[in-house]
Amino acid sequence: MIVSFHPCFRGDRNLICAGRAPGHKELLAIRGADAVVLPQGCSRALYEMAKRNCPNVFPNYDARFEYPDKLDQIRLFRDNGLPHPKTFIYSSVRDFSNQYGFSPPAGPFEFPFVFKLAWGGEGDTVFLICSEEQLRGAVNQARMHEKSGQAGFLIQQYVPTNRSLRLVLVGEKVFSYWRLQEDCHRFGTSVLKGARIDPDVDPKIGAGAEAYLLDFCRKTGINLAAFDVLFTADRQKSPLFLEINYYFGRRGLGGSEKFYRILLTEITGWLNGLGLSVKN
């Protein structure tokens, strides 16, 4: 029996657990399942219940919950040898100020460098730091986040570029496209910051980045996520991975409808590989 918690995938039994913790009904269904299909936005509680009680769960979110924020993702990259910009991690403002204070040079890099809070998406908590004044402002933001329980930030080598490569892994398929920032006065290449999607990816560049990605995902089990990648200006060196996005925009994939077609095809293929199929 296949139990689906995903509203777009019809299993032998279909349950919705959005906005609430899973209960006894969900537990019984999972225990009786040969495979469980979860939504992208599933909670830790639902995921852990599924993993403990069913041998086959899609997607594999082990890494998502073991390495939940941007600091943890850098640790994950380090643990698995994935190339990324040189990065220093700080658990708190005090951790940083005890090492550097605010007298130049206030940090491990000369200006400019990149400052990232541990949480946030679409570049909202990522800043290019070009002066001590900007650094103070970013650290003050980190201090405010600490008061709400979201502590930690990182400082990262700045790689001058106006484009990032987005690699989207859905099951066993990888899709790639550039996000191109044409406004030279803006930092960041998220679509929400005005970047343009460019599907014209040089096959050599795409294949090289995908090779690193697929090796990393074999090690970690990740099978549904988007990865942001930078290259140096000459694009001859290894790709530099920035972060993993388990929630990601679908415009570069052709929109939500096309994404769901891809996703459902990959779920079906995953089930077939297990010798399973929906009975109804």
C-alpha positions as CSV (number, residue, x, y, z in Angstrom):
1,M,0.0,0.0,0.0
2,I,1.2,3.5,-0.9
3,V,0.2,6.3,1.5
4,S,0.3,9.8,0.1
5,F,0.3,13.0,2.2
6,H,1.0,15.0,-1.0
7,P,-2.1,16.8,-2.3
8,C,-1.1,16.3,-5.9
9,F,-0.1,12.6,-5.8
10,R,-2.9,10.1,-5.4
11,G,-1.9,7.0,-3.5
12,D,-3.8,4.0,-2.3
13,R,-4.6,6.0,0.8
14,N,-4.5,9.8,0.9
15,L,-4.1,12.0,4.0
16,I,-3.5,15.7,4.6
17,C,-1.6,16.8,7.6
18,A,-1.0,20.5,6.9
19,G,-1.1,22.8,9.8
20,R,-1.2,20.2,12.5
21,A,0.9,17.5,14.1
22,P,0.4,13.9,12.9
23,G,-1.6,11.7,15.2
24,H,-2.6,8.1,15.8
25,K,-4.5,7.9,12.4
26,E,-1.4,8.9,10.5
27,L,0.8,6.6,12.5
28,L,-1.4,3.6,11.7
29,A,-1.5,4.4,8.0
30,I,2.2,4.8,7.8
31,R,2.8,1.5,9.7
32,G,0.7,-0.3,7.1
33,A,2.4,1.3,4.1
34,D,5.0,-0.1,1.8
35,A,5.9,3.5,0.8
36,V,5.0,7.0,1.9
37,V,5.0,10.1,-0.3
38,L,5.3,13.4,1.6
39,P,4.7,17.0,0.5
40,Q,7.6,19.5,0.1
41,G,6.5,21.4,3.2
42,C,6.2,18.5,5.5
43,S,7.0,19.1,9.2
44,R,9.8,17.4,11.1
45,A,7.3,15.5,13.2
46,L,5.6,14.0,10.1
47,Y,8.9,13.2,8.4
48,E,10.3,11.5,11.5
49,M,7.1,9.5,12.0
50,A,7.3,8.3,8.4
51,K,11.0,7.4,8.6
52,R,10.7,5.5,11.8
53,N,7.7,3.4,10.7
54,C,8.1,2.9,6.9
55,P,11.1,1.6,5.0
56,N,10.5,3.8,1.9
57,V,9.8,7.6,2.1
58,F,9.9,10.2,-0.6
59,P,11.4,12.8,-0.5
60,N,14.6,12.0,1.5
61,Y,14.8,14.9,4.0
62,D,17.4,13.5,6.3
63,A,19.9,16.3,5.5
64,R,17.2,18.9,5.6
65,F,16.4,18.2,9.2
66,E,19.9,17.3,10.3
67,Y,21.4,20.4,8.8
68,P,18.5,22.9,8.9
69,D,20.0,26.3,8.5
70,K,22.7,28.0,6.3
71,L,25.4,27.5,8.9
72,D,24.6,23.8,9.1
73,Q,24.6,23.6,5.3
74,I,28.2,24.8,5.2
75,R,29.0,22.1,7.7
76,L,27.3,19.6,5.4
77,F,29.3,20.8,2.4
78,R,32.5,20.4,4.5
79,D,31.6,17.0,5.7
80,N,31.0,15.8,2.1
81,G,33.8,17.7,0.3
82,L,31.4,19.9,-1.8
83,P,33.3,23.0,-3.1
84,H,32.0,26.3,-1.7
85,P,33.3,29.8,-1.1
86,K,35.6,30.2,1.9
87,T,33.3,30.6,4.9
88,F,33.6,31.4,8.6
89,I,30.7,30.5,10.9
90,Y,29.7,32.3,14.1
91,S,27.2,30.9,16.6
92,S,26.4,34.4,18.0
93,V,27.3,38.1,17.9
94,R,29.4,37.5,21.0
95,D,31.3,34.8,19.3
96,F,32.2,37.2,16.4
97,S,33.0,40.2,18.6
98,N,35.2,38.2,20.9
99,Q,37.3,37.4,17.9
100,Y,37.3,40.6,16.0
101,G,35.6,43.4,17.8
102,F,34.8,46.3,15.4
103,S,38.2,47.8,14.7
104,P,39.4,47.2,11.2
105,P,39.8,44.6,10.0
106,A,36.6,43.5,11.7
107,G,36.5,40.0,10.3
108,P,38.5,37.3,8.5
109,F,38.3,39.0,5.1
110,E,39.1,42.5,3.8
111,F,36.0,44.3,2.4
112,P,34.0,43.4,0.4
113,F,32.6,40.2,1.8
114,V,29.3,38.5,2.1
115,F,27.3,38.4,5.4
116,K,24.5,35.8,5.8
117,L,22.1,35.3,8.7
118,A,21.5,31.6,9.5
119,W,17.8,31.8,8.3
120,G,16.0,33.4,5.4
121,G,15.4,33.0,1.7
122,E,15.5,34.7,-1.7
123,G,18.5,36.8,-0.5
124,D,16.5,38.7,2.2
125,T,19.1,38.0,4.8
126,V,22.2,38.1,2.7
127,F,24.3,41.3,2.5
128,L,27.4,42.6,0.6
129,I,29.5,44.3,3.2
130,C,31.8,47.0,1.9
131,S,32.5,49.0,5.0
132,E,32.7,48.9,8.8
133,E,29.4,50.8,9.0
134,Q,27.6,48.2,6.9
135,L,29.1,45.4,9.0
136,R,27.8,47.1,12.2
137,G,24.3,47.3,10.6
138,A,24.4,43.6,9.6
139,V,25.6,42.5,13.1
140,N,22.8,44.6,14.7
141,Q,20.3,42.6,12.5
142,A,21.9,39.4,13.7
143,R,21.6,40.6,17.3
144,M,17.9,41.3,16.8
145,H,17.4,37.8,15.3
146,E,19.1,36.3,18.4
147,K,16.4,37.8,20.6
148,S,13.8,35.8,18.6
149,G,15.8,32.6,19.0
150,Q,17.4,32.6,15.5
151,A,21.0,32.9,16.3
152,G,24.1,32.7,14.1
153,F,25.5,34.0,10.9
154,L,28.4,33.4,8.5
155,I,30.9,35.5,6.7
156,Q,31.8,34.4,3.2
157,Q,34.3,35.1,0.5
158,Y,32.8,37.5,-2.1
159,V,32.8,36.0,-5.6
160,P,32.3,38.9,-8.1
161,T,29.6,37.8,-10.6
162,N,26.3,38.9,-11.9
163,R,24.9,35.4,-12.3
164,S,24.3,32.2,-10.4
165,L,23.5,28.7,-11.6
166,R,20.4,27.1,-10.2
167,L,20.5,23.3,-10.2
168,V,17.1,21.7,-9.4
169,L,17.1,18.0,-8.5
170,V,13.8,16.2,-8.7
171,G,14.1,12.5,-8.1
172,E,16.8,11.4,-10.5
173,K,16.6,14.4,-12.9
174,V,18.6,17.6,-12.8
175,F,17.4,20.9,-14.4
176,S,19.7,23.9,-14.7
177,Y,19.4,27.6,-15.6
178,W,21.1,30.8,-14.9
179,R,19.7,33.7,-12.8
180,L,21.2,36.8,-14.4
181,Q,21.3,40.1,-12.5
182,E,21.4,42.9,-15.2
183,D,21.2,45.8,-12.7
184,C,24.8,46.5,-11.9
185,H,23.8,48.4,-8.8
186,R,22.1,45.4,-7.2
187,F,23.7,42.7,-5.2
188,G,22.3,39.2,-5.5
189,T,20.8,37.0,-8.2
190,S,17.4,36.0,-6.9
191,V,14.4,36.5,-9.1
192,L,12.8,38.5,-6.4
193,K,15.7,40.9,-6.6
194,G,15.2,41.4,-10.3
195,A,17.3,38.7,-11.8
196,R,16.4,37.3,-15.2
197,I,16.1,33.6,-15.9
198,D,18.4,32.4,-18.7
199,P,18.1,28.8,-19.7
200,D,21.1,28.9,-22.0
201,V,23.7,27.0,-19.9
202,D,26.9,25.9,-21.6
203,P,26.8,22.1,-21.6
204,K,30.3,21.8,-20.2
205,I,29.6,24.1,-17.3
206,G,26.2,22.4,-16.6
207,A,27.7,18.9,-16.8
208,G,30.6,19.8,-14.5
209,A,28.3,21.3,-11.8
210,E,25.9,18.4,-12.1
211,A,28.6,15.9,-11.5
212,Y,29.5,17.5,-8.2
213,L,25.8,17.7,-7.3
214,L,25.0,14.1,-8.1
215,D,28.0,12.8,-6.2
216,F,27.0,14.9,-3.2
217,C,23.4,13.8,-3.4
218,R,24.4,10.1,-3.5
219,K,26.3,10.6,-0.3
220,T,23.5,12.6,1.5
221,G,20.4,11.0,0.0
222,I,18.9,14.3,-1.1
223,N,16.4,13.8,-4.0
224,L,14.3,17.0,-4.0
225,A,16.0,20.4,-3.7
226,A,17.5,23.4,-5.5
227,F,21.1,24.4,-5.3
228,D,22.7,27.8,-5.9
229,V,26.1,27.7,-7.5
230,L,28.6,30.4,-8.4
231,F,31.6,30.4,-10.7
232,T,34.7,32.7,-10.8
233,A,34.9,35.1,-13.7
234,D,36.9,32.7,-15.9
235,R,34.5,29.8,-15.0
236,Q,37.4,27.4,-15.3
237,K,37.6,26.4,-11.7
238,S,35.3,24.1,-9.7
239,P,31.7,25.4,-9.1
240,L,31.2,26.9,-5.7
241,F,28.0,25.8,-4.0
242,L,26.3,28.4,-1.9
243,E,23.2,26.8,-0.3
244,I,20.4,24.3,-0.6
245,N,16.8,25.3,-1.0
246,Y,14.1,22.8,-0.1
247,Y,11.5,25.4,-1.1
248,F,12.2,26.9,-4.4
249,G,10.7,28.9,-7.2
250,R,9.4,27.1,-10.3
251,R,9.6,29.8,-12.9
252,G,12.9,28.5,-14.2
253,L,11.3,25.0,-14.6
254,G,8.5,26.3,-16.7
255,G,6.0,27.0,-13.9
256,S,4.2,25.1,-11.2
257,E,2.2,22.9,-13.6
258,K,5.3,21.6,-15.4
259,F,7.1,21.2,-12.1
260,Y,4.3,19.0,-10.7
261,R,4.3,16.9,-13.9
262,I,8.0,16.3,-13.4
263,L,7.6,15.6,-9.7
264,L,4.7,13.1,-10.2
265,T,6.7,11.3,-13.0
266,E,9.7,11.0,-10.6
267,I,7.6,9.7,-7.7
268,T,6.1,7.1,-10.0
269,G,9.5,6.1,-11.2
270,W,10.8,5.8,-7.6
271,L,7.9,3.6,-6.7
272,N,8.4,1.4,-9.8
273,G,12.0,1.0,-8.8
274,L,10.8,-0.4,-5.5
275,G,8.5,-2.8,-7.4
276,L,5.4,-0.8,-6.2
277,S,2.6,0.9,-7.9
278,V,-0.7,2.5,-6.9
279,K,-3.4,-0.2,-6.9
280,N,-6.5,2.0,-7.4
